Amino acid sequence: MNNSNIDEVPSTQEDQITNLVQQNKQLMADEDYWKKRALRFEALYLQLQQIGISDGDLDDGK
């Protein structure tokens, strides 16, 4: 988390939303974040395969 804005306290709901949008933009631009997410997803997928759950088992029945 960015500590440079620690003194800024959102005073209104609009300020809170603006801050959340800014944090989200920073997160979306963070390549390392997405690489870690991809590795985590791949690890979970491999774990499911190891215990015998395949893609077909994950379908929602449609």
PDB file of N, CA, C and O in Angstrom:
ATOM      1  N   MET A   1       0.829  -1.179   0.000  1.00  0.00           N
ATOM      2  CA  MET A   1       0.000   0.000   0.000  1.00  0.00           C
ATOM      3  C   MET A   1       0.876   1.245   0.000  1.00  0.00           C
ATOM      4  O   MET A   1       1.976   1.246   0.553  1.00  0.00           O
ATOM      5  N   ASN A   2       0.390   2.272  -0.607  1.00  0.00           N
ATOM      6  CA  ASN A   2       1.159   3.503  -0.736  1.00  0.00           C
ATOM      7  C   ASN A   2       0.982   4.356   0.512  1.00  0.00           C
ATOM      8  O   ASN A   2      -0.134   4.770   0.825  1.00  0.00           O
ATOM      9  N   ASN A   3       2.071   4.623   1.228  1.00  0.00           N
ATOM     10  CA  ASN A   3       1.995   5.383   2.469  1.00  0.00           C
ATOM     11  C   ASN A   3       2.116   6.882   2.246  1.00  0.00           C
ATOM     12  O   ASN A   3       2.019   7.650   3.203  1.00  0.00           O
ATOM     13  N   SER A   4       2.328   7.321   1.002  1.00  0.00           N
ATOM     14  CA  SER A   4       2.502   8.747   0.763  1.00  0.00           C
ATOM     15  C   SER A   4       1.204   9.514   0.966  1.00  0.00           C
ATOM     16  O   SER A   4       1.234  10.726   1.183  1.00  0.00           O
ATOM     17  N   ASN A   5       0.070   8.835   0.900  1.00  0.00           N
ATOM     18  CA  ASN A   5      -1.222   9.493   1.074  1.00  0.00           C
ATOM     19  C   ASN A   5      -1.813   9.236   2.450  1.00  0.00           C
ATOM     20  O   ASN A   5      -3.026   9.335   2.633  1.00  0.00           O
ATOM     21  N   ILE A   6      -0.974   8.910   3.412  1.00  0.00           N
ATOM     22  CA  ILE A   6      -1.481   8.499   4.725  1.00  0.00           C
ATOM     23  C   ILE A   6      -2.191   9.644   5.448  1.00  0.00           C
ATOM     24  O   ILE A   6      -3.070   9.397   6.273  1.00  0.00           O
ATOM     25  N   ASP A   7      -1.823  10.890   5.150  1.00  0.00           N
ATOM     26  CA  ASP A   7      -2.462  12.025   5.813  1.00  0.00           C
ATOM     27  C   ASP A   7      -3.780  12.417   5.161  1.00  0.00           C
ATOM     28  O   ASP A   7      -4.564  13.167   5.742  1.00  0.00           O
ATOM     29  N   GLU A   8      -4.025  11.909   3.954  1.00  0.00           N
ATOM     30  CA  GLU A   8      -5.259  12.243   3.263  1.00  0.00           C
ATOM     31  C   GLU A   8      -6.369  11.307   3.730  1.00  0.00           C
ATOM     32  O   GLU A   8      -6.276  10.089   3.576  1.00  0.00           O
ATOM     33  N   VAL A   9      -7.403  11.884   4.294  1.00  0.00           N
ATOM     34  CA  VAL A   9      -8.541  11.097   4.755  1.00  0.00           C
ATOM     35  C   VAL A   9      -9.731  11.460   3.878  1.00  0.00           C
ATOM     36  O   VAL A   9     -10.133  12.622   3.836  1.00  0.00           O
ATOM     37  N   PRO A  10     -10.303  10.481   3.176  1.00  0.00           N
ATOM     38  CA  PRO A  10     -11.459  10.786   2.330  1.00  0.00           C
ATOM     39  C   PRO A  10     -12.603  11.353   3.169  1.00  0.00           C
ATOM     40  O   PRO A  10     -13.013  10.753   4.164  1.00  0.00           O
ATOM     41  N   SER A  11     -13.108  12.505   2.760  1.00  0.00           N
ATOM     42  CA  SER A  11     -14.146  13.160   3.552  1.00  0.00           C
ATOM     43  C   SER A  11     -15.542  12.849   3.034  1.00  0.00           C
ATOM     44  O   SER A  11     -16.522  12.960   3.772  1.00  0.00           O
ATOM     45  N   THR A  12     -15.632  12.467   1.789  1.00  0.00           N
ATOM     46  CA  THR A  12     -16.946  12.172   1.224  1.00  0.00           C
ATOM     47  C   THR A  12     -16.904  10.840   0.503  1.00  0.00           C
ATOM     48  O   THR A  12     -15.835  10.290   0.238  1.00  0.00           O
ATOM     49  N   GLN A  13     -18.072  10.338   0.193  1.00  0.00           N
ATOM     50  CA  GLN A  13     -18.141   9.087  -0.556  1.00  0.00           C
ATOM     51  C   GLN A  13     -17.497   9.261  -1.929  1.00  0.00           C
ATOM     52  O   GLN A  13     -16.850   8.344  -2.435  1.00  0.00           O
ATOM     53  N   GLU A  14     -17.672  10.427  -2.524  1.00  0.00           N
ATOM     54  CA  GLU A  14     -17.057  10.689  -3.828  1.00  0.00           C
ATOM     55  C   GLU A  14     -15.534  10.622  -3.731  1.00  0.00           C
ATOM     56  O   GLU A  14     -14.878  10.075  -4.617  1.00  0.00           O
ATOM     57  N   ASP A  15     -14.970  11.178  -2.654  1.00  0.00           N
ATOM     58  CA  ASP A  15     -13.519  11.108  -2.444  1.00  0.00           C
ATOM     59  C   ASP A  15     -13.066   9.658  -2.279  1.00  0.00           C
ATOM     60  O   ASP A  15     -12.030   9.257  -2.809  1.00  0.00           O
ATOM     61  N   GLN A  16     -13.849   8.887  -1.543  1.00  0.00           N
ATOM     62  CA  GLN A  16     -13.510   7.479  -1.337  1.00  0.00           C
ATOM     63  C   GLN A  16     -13.515   6.732  -2.665  1.00  0.00           C
ATOM     64  O   GLN A  16     -12.619   5.934  -2.939  1.00  0.00           O
ATOM     65  N   ILE A  17     -14.522   6.994  -3.482  1.00  0.00           N
ATOM     66  CA  ILE A  17     -14.611   6.332  -4.790  1.00  0.00           C
ATOM     67  C   ILE A  17     -13.441   6.748  -5.667  1.00  0.00           C
ATOM     68  O   ILE A  17     -12.833   5.913  -6.337  1.00  0.00           O
ATOM     69  N   THR A  18     -13.127   8.035  -5.663  1.00  0.00           N
ATOM     70  CA  THR A  18     -11.996   8.531  -6.453  1.00  0.00           C
ATOM     71  C   THR A  18     -10.699   7.846  -6.029  1.00  0.00           C
ATOM     72  O   THR A  18      -9.900   7.444  -6.874  1.00  0.00           O
ATOM     73  N   ASN A  19     -10.493   7.714  -4.726  1.00  0.00           N
ATOM     74  CA  ASN A  19      -9.285   7.047  -4.224  1.00  0.00           C
ATOM     75  C   ASN A  19      -9.251   5.582  -4.630  1.00  0.00           C
ATOM     76  O   ASN A  19      -8.201   5.073  -5.023  1.00  0.00           O
ATOM     77  N   LEU A  20     -10.385   4.899  -4.540  1.00  0.00           N
ATOM     78  CA  LEU A  20     -10.435   3.487  -4.926  1.00  0.00           C
ATOM     79  C   LEU A  20     -10.160   3.310  -6.415  1.00  0.00           C
ATOM     80  O   LEU A  20      -9.459   2.379  -6.813  1.00  0.00           O
ATOM     81  N   VAL A  21     -10.709   4.198  -7.233  1.00  0.00           N
ATOM     82  CA  VAL A  21     -10.467   4.133  -8.677  1.00  0.00           C
ATOM     83  C   VAL A  21      -8.980   4.327  -8.963  1.00  0.00           C
ATOM     84  O   VAL A  21      -8.414   3.619  -9.795  1.00  0.00           O
ATOM     85  N   GLN A  22      -8.346   5.275  -8.284  1.00  0.00           N
ATOM     86  CA  GLN A  22      -6.916   5.520  -8.484  1.00  0.00           C
ATOM     87  C   GLN A  22      -6.087   4.309  -8.059  1.00  0.00           C
ATOM     88  O   GLN A  22      -5.148   3.922  -8.755  1.00  0.00           O
ATOM     89  N   GLN A  23      -6.431   3.715  -6.923  1.00  0.00           N
ATOM     90  CA  GLN A  23      -5.716   2.520  -6.468  1.00  0.00           C
ATOM     91  C   GLN A  23      -5.887   1.390  -7.473  1.00  0.00           C
ATOM     92  O   GLN A  23      -4.938   0.659  -7.757  1.00  0.00           O
ATOM     93  N   ASN A  24      -7.097   1.247  -8.013  1.00  0.00           N
ATOM     94  CA  ASN A  24      -7.367   0.198  -8.985  1.00  0.00           C
ATOM     95  C   ASN A  24      -6.548   0.412 -10.257  1.00  0.00           C
ATOM     96  O   ASN A  24      -6.012  -0.544 -10.816  1.00  0.00           O
ATOM     97  N   LYS A  25      -6.451   1.650 -10.714  1.00  0.00           N
ATOM     98  CA  LYS A  25      -5.655   1.950 -11.910  1.00  0.00           C
ATOM     99  C   LYS A  25      -4.192   1.580 -11.684  1.00  0.00           C
ATOM    100  O   LYS A  25      -3.544   1.021 -12.569  1.00  0.00           O
ATOM    101  N   GLN A  26      -3.675   1.895 -10.493  1.00  0.00           N
ATOM    102  CA  GLN A  26      -2.285   1.557 -10.185  1.00  0.00           C
ATOM    103  C   GLN A  26      -2.093   0.045 -10.177  1.00  0.00           C
ATOM    104  O   GLN A  26      -1.093  -0.461 -10.687  1.00  0.00           O
ATOM    105  N   LEU A  27      -3.043  -0.665  -9.603  1.00  0.00           N
ATOM    106  CA  LEU A  27      -2.961  -2.117  -9.531  1.00  0.00           C
ATOM    107  C   LEU A  27      -3.036  -2.735 -10.926  1.00  0.00           C
ATOM    108  O   LEU A  27      -2.288  -3.660 -11.241  1.00  0.00           O
ATOM    109  N   MET A  28      -3.938  -2.222 -11.756  1.00  0.00           N
ATOM    110  CA  MET A  28      -4.105  -2.755 -13.104  1.00  0.00           C
ATOM    111  C   MET A  28      -2.829  -2.572 -13.930  1.00  0.00           C
ATOM    112  O   MET A  28      -2.545  -3.378 -14.816  1.00  0.00           O
ATOM    113  N   ALA A  29      -2.068  -1.528 -13.647  1.00  0.00           N
ATOM    114  CA  ALA A  29      -0.846  -1.242 -14.393  1.00  0.00           C
ATOM    115  C   ALA A  29       0.364  -2.005 -13.853  1.00  0.00           C
ATOM    116  O   ALA A  29       1.436  -1.956 -14.456  1.00  0.00           O
ATOM    117  N   ASP A  30       0.213  -2.699 -12.740  1.00  0.00           N
ATOM    118  CA  ASP A  30       1.323  -3.383 -12.080  1.00  0.00           C
ATOM    119  C   ASP A  30       1.532  -4.765 -12.700  1.00  0.00           C
ATOM    120  O   ASP A  30       0.808  -5.710 -12.386  1.00  0.00           O
ATOM    121  N   GLU A  31       2.531  -4.873 -13.585  1.00  0.00           N
ATOM    122  CA  GLU A  31       2.780  -6.139 -14.282  1.00  0.00           C
ATOM    123  C   GLU A  31       3.121  -7.270 -13.318  1.00  0.00           C
ATOM    124  O   GLU A  31       2.689  -8.405 -13.518  1.00  0.00           O
ATOM    125  N   ASP A  32       3.890  -6.971 -12.278  1.00  0.00           N
ATOM    126  CA  ASP A  32       4.258  -8.013 -11.316  1.00  0.00           C
ATOM    127  C   ASP A  32       3.023  -8.597 -10.645  1.00  0.00           C
ATOM    128  O   ASP A  32       2.951  -9.802 -10.404  1.00  0.00           O
ATOM    129  N   TYR A  33       2.054  -7.738 -10.344  1.00  0.00           N
ATOM    130  CA  TYR A  33       0.802  -8.205  -9.737  1.00  0.00           C
ATOM    131  C   TYR A  33       0.140  -9.238 -10.648  1.00  0.00           C
ATOM    132  O   TYR A  33      -0.280 -10.294 -10.176  1.00  0.00           O
ATOM    133  N   TRP A  34       0.042  -8.947 -11.940  1.00  0.00           N
ATOM    134  CA  TRP A  34      -0.639  -9.860 -12.861  1.00  0.00           C
ATOM    135  C   TRP A  34       0.168 -11.131 -13.091  1.00  0.00           C
ATOM    136  O   TRP A  34      -0.407 -12.203 -13.280  1.00  0.00           O
ATOM    137  N   LYS A  35       1.498 -11.024 -13.078  1.00  0.00           N
ATOM    138  CA  LYS A  35       2.321 -12.227 -13.210  1.00  0.00           C
ATOM    139  C   LYS A  35       2.102 -13.148 -12.017  1.00  0.00           C
ATOM    140  O   LYS A  35       1.981 -14.362 -12.181  1.00  0.00           O
ATOM    141  N   LYS A  36       2.051 -12.570 -10.811  1.00  0.00           N
ATOM    142  CA  LYS A  36       1.812 -13.368  -9.606  1.00  0.00           C
ATOM    143  C   LYS A  36       0.427 -13.998  -9.646  1.00  0.00           C
ATOM    144  O   LYS A  36       0.264 -15.158  -9.266  1.00  0.00           O
ATOM    145  N   ARG A  37      -0.580 -13.242 -10.108  1.00  0.00           N
ATOM    146  CA  ARG A  37      -1.942 -13.788 -10.212  1.00  0.00           C
ATOM    147  C   ARG A  37      -1.970 -14.962 -11.189  1.00  0.00           C
ATOM    148  O   ARG A  37      -2.612 -15.978 -10.925  1.00  0.00           O
ATOM    149  N   ALA A  38      -1.275 -14.819 -12.314  1.00  0.00           N
ATOM    150  CA  ALA A  38      -1.251 -15.884 -13.311  1.00  0.00           C
ATOM    151  C   ALA A  38      -0.571 -17.130 -12.749  1.00  0.00           C
ATOM    152  O   ALA A  38      -1.049 -18.244 -12.960  1.00  0.00           O
ATOM    153  N   LEU A  39       0.532 -16.949 -12.040  1.00  0.00           N
ATOM    154  CA  LEU A  39       1.225 -18.089 -11.440  1.00  0.00           C
ATOM    155  C   LEU A  39       0.356 -18.768 -10.392  1.00  0.00           C
ATOM    156  O   LEU A  39       0.336 -19.996 -10.299  1.00  0.00           O
ATOM    157  N   ARG A  40      -0.357 -17.979  -9.607  1.00  0.00           N
ATOM    158  CA  ARG A  40      -1.245 -18.538  -8.577  1.00  0.00           C
ATOM    159  C   ARG A  40      -2.366 -19.342  -9.228  1.00  0.00           C
ATOM    160  O   ARG A  40      -2.691 -20.441  -8.779  1.00  0.00           O
ATOM    161  N   PHE A  41      -2.954 -18.791 -10.284  1.00  0.00           N
ATOM    162  CA  PHE A  41      -4.020 -19.494 -10.987  1.00  0.00           C
ATOM    163  C   PHE A  41      -3.509 -20.809 -11.563  1.00  0.00           C
ATOM    164  O   PHE A  41      -4.166 -21.844 -11.450  1.00  0.00           O
ATOM    165  N   GLU A  42      -2.328 -20.761 -12.184  1.00  0.00           N
ATOM    166  CA  GLU A  42      -1.753 -21.971 -12.762  1.00  0.00           C
ATOM    167  C   GLU A  42      -1.492 -23.020 -11.681  1.00  0.00           C
ATOM    168  O   GLU A  42      -1.748 -24.205 -11.893  1.00  0.00           O
ATOM    169  N   ALA A  43      -0.988 -22.593 -10.532  1.00  0.00           N
ATOM    170  CA  ALA A  43      -0.725 -23.524  -9.434  1.00  0.00           C
ATOM    171  C   ALA A  43      -2.021 -24.158  -8.937  1.00  0.00           C
ATOM    172  O   ALA A  43      -2.061 -25.362  -8.685  1.00  0.00           O
ATOM    173  N   LEU A  44      -3.074 -23.368  -8.793  1.00  0.00           N
ATOM    174  CA  LEU A  44      -4.363 -23.913  -8.352  1.00  0.00           C
ATOM    175  C   LEU A  44      -4.922 -24.885  -9.382  1.00  0.00           C
ATOM    176  O   LEU A  44      -5.469 -25.928  -9.024  1.00  0.00           O
ATOM    177  N   TYR A  45      -4.786 -24.547 -10.657  1.00  0.00           N
ATOM    178  CA  TYR A  45      -5.265 -25.411 -11.733  1.00  0.00           C
ATOM    179  C   TYR A  45      -4.540 -26.762 -11.696  1.00  0.00           C
ATOM    180  O   TYR A  45      -5.162 -27.815 -11.838  1.00  0.00           O
ATOM    181  N   LEU A  46      -3.219 -26.715 -11.503  1.00  0.00           N
ATOM    182  CA  LEU A  46      -2.446 -27.955 -11.442  1.00  0.00           C
ATOM    183  C   LEU A  46      -2.832 -28.784 -10.219  1.00  0.00           C
ATOM    184  O   LEU A  46      -2.860 -30.013 -10.285  1.00  0.00           O
ATOM    185  N   GLN A  47      -3.128 -28.119  -9.107  1.00  0.00           N
ATOM    186  CA  GLN A  47      -3.573 -28.844  -7.912  1.00  0.00           C
ATOM    187  C   GLN A  47      -4.901 -29.541  -8.171  1.00  0.00           C
ATOM    188  O   GLN A  47      -5.093 -30.682  -7.751  1.00  0.00           O
ATOM    189  N   LEU A  48      -5.809 -28.876  -8.851  1.00  0.00           N
ATOM    190  CA  LEU A  48      -7.099 -29.497  -9.185  1.00  0.00           C
ATOM    191  C   LEU A  48      -6.887 -30.715 -10.073  1.00  0.00           C
ATOM    192  O   LEU A  48      -7.538 -31.743  -9.886  1.00  0.00           O
ATOM    193  N   GLN A  49      -5.986 -30.604 -11.034  1.00  0.00           N
ATOM    194  CA  GLN A  49      -5.703 -31.742 -11.909  1.00  0.00           C
ATOM    195  C   GLN A  49      -5.127 -32.905 -11.111  1.00  0.00           C
ATOM    196  O   GLN A  49      -5.467 -34.059 -11.374  1.00  0.00           O
ATOM    197  N   GLN A  50      -4.270 -32.623 -10.151  1.00  0.00           N
ATOM    198  CA  GLN A  50      -3.645 -33.679  -9.361  1.00  0.00           C
ATOM    199  C   GLN A  50      -4.664 -34.452  -8.541  1.00  0.00           C
ATOM    200  O   GLN A  50      -4.494 -35.650  -8.314  1.00  0.00           O
ATOM    201  N   ILE A  51      -5.719 -33.785  -8.093  1.00  0.00           N
ATOM    202  CA  ILE A  51      -6.725 -34.495  -7.299  1.00  0.00           C
ATOM    203  C   ILE A  51      -7.862 -35.021  -8.166  1.00  0.00           C
ATOM    204  O   ILE A  51      -8.871 -35.507  -7.654  1.00  0.00           O
ATOM    205  N   GLY A  52      -7.692 -34.919  -9.481  1.00  0.00           N
ATOM    206  CA  GLY A  52      -8.629 -35.556 -10.396  1.00  0.00           C
ATOM    207  C   GLY A  52      -9.812 -34.720 -10.830  1.00  0.00           C
ATOM    208  O   GLY A  52     -10.790 -35.266 -11.339  1.00  0.00           O
ATOM    209  N   ILE A  53      -9.753 -33.426 -10.645  1.00  0.00           N
ATOM    210  CA  ILE A  53     -10.833 -32.565 -11.122  1.00  0.00           C
ATOM    211  C   ILE A  53     -10.408 -31.998 -12.470  1.00  0.00           C
ATOM    212  O   ILE A  53      -9.382 -31.326 -12.578  1.00  0.00           O
ATOM    213  N   SER A  54     -11.203 -32.275 -13.486  1.00  0.00           N
ATOM    214  CA  SER A  54     -10.868 -31.807 -14.828  1.00  0.00           C
ATOM    215  C   SER A  54     -11.729 -30.603 -15.193  1.00  0.00           C
ATOM    216  O   SER A  54     -12.627 -30.218 -14.444  1.00  0.00           O
ATOM    217  N   ASP A  55     -11.444 -30.015 -16.350  1.00  0.00           N
ATOM    218  CA  ASP A  55     -12.225 -28.869 -16.815  1.00  0.00           C
ATOM    219  C   ASP A  55     -13.705 -29.201 -16.897  1.00  0.00           C
ATOM    220  O   ASP A  55     -14.547 -28.373 -16.551  1.00  0.00           O
ATOM    221  N   GLY A  56     -14.028 -30.401 -17.350  1.00  0.00           N
ATOM    222  CA  GLY A  56     -15.427 -30.798 -17.477  1.00  0.00           C
ATOM    223  C   GLY A  56     -16.148 -30.804 -16.145  1.00  0.00           C
ATOM    224  O   GLY A  56     -17.340 -30.504 -16.086  1.00  0.00           O
ATOM    225  N   ASP A  57     -15.447 -31.141 -15.079  1.00  0.00           N
ATOM    226  CA  ASP A  57     -16.057 -31.165 -13.745  1.00  0.00           C
ATOM    227  C   ASP A  57     -16.353 -29.758 -13.234  1.00  0.00           C
ATOM    228  O   ASP A  57     -17.170 -29.583 -12.330  1.00  0.00           O
ATOM    229  N   LEU A  58     -15.693 -28.760 -13.811  1.00  0.00           N
ATOM    230  CA  LEU A  58     -15.860 -27.392 -13.342  1.00  0.00           C
ATOM    231  C   LEU A  58     -16.968 -26.650 -14.082  1.00  0.00           C
ATOM    232  O   LEU A  58     -17.292 -25.517 -13.725  1.00  0.00           O
ATOM    233  N   ASP A  59     -17.554 -27.267 -15.107  1.00  0.00           N
ATOM    234  CA  ASP A  59     -18.648 -26.630 -15.840  1.00  0.00           C
ATOM    235  C   ASP A  59     -19.840 -26.430 -14.926  1.00  0.00           C
ATOM    236  O   ASP A  59     -20.042 -27.178 -13.970  1.00  0.00           O
ATOM    237  N   ASP A  60     -20.627 -25.409 -15.233  1.00  0.00           N
ATOM    238  CA  ASP A  60     -21.777 -25.102 -14.379  1.00  0.00           C
ATOM    239  C   ASP A  60     -23.045 -25.828 -14.812  1.00  0.00           C
ATOM    240  O   ASP A  60     -24.134 -25.506 -14.337  1.00  0.00           O
ATOM    241  N   GLY A  61     -22.917 -26.798 -15.703  1.00  0.00           N
ATOM    242  CA  GLY A  61     -24.067 -27.612 -16.084  1.00  0.00           C
ATOM    243  C   GLY A  61     -24.834 -27.091 -17.279  1.00  0.00           C
ATOM    244  O   GLY A  61     -25.852 -27.674 -17.653  1.00  0.00           O
ATOM    245  N   LYS A  62     -24.382 -26.022 -17.882  1.00  0.00           N
ATOM    246  CA  LYS A  62     -25.091 -25.471 -19.045  1.00  0.00           C
ATOM    247  C   LYS A  62     -24.651 -26.172 -20.302  1.00  0.00           C
ATOM    248  O   LYS A  62     -25.133 -25.851 -21.388  1.00  0.00           O
TER     249      LYS A  62
END
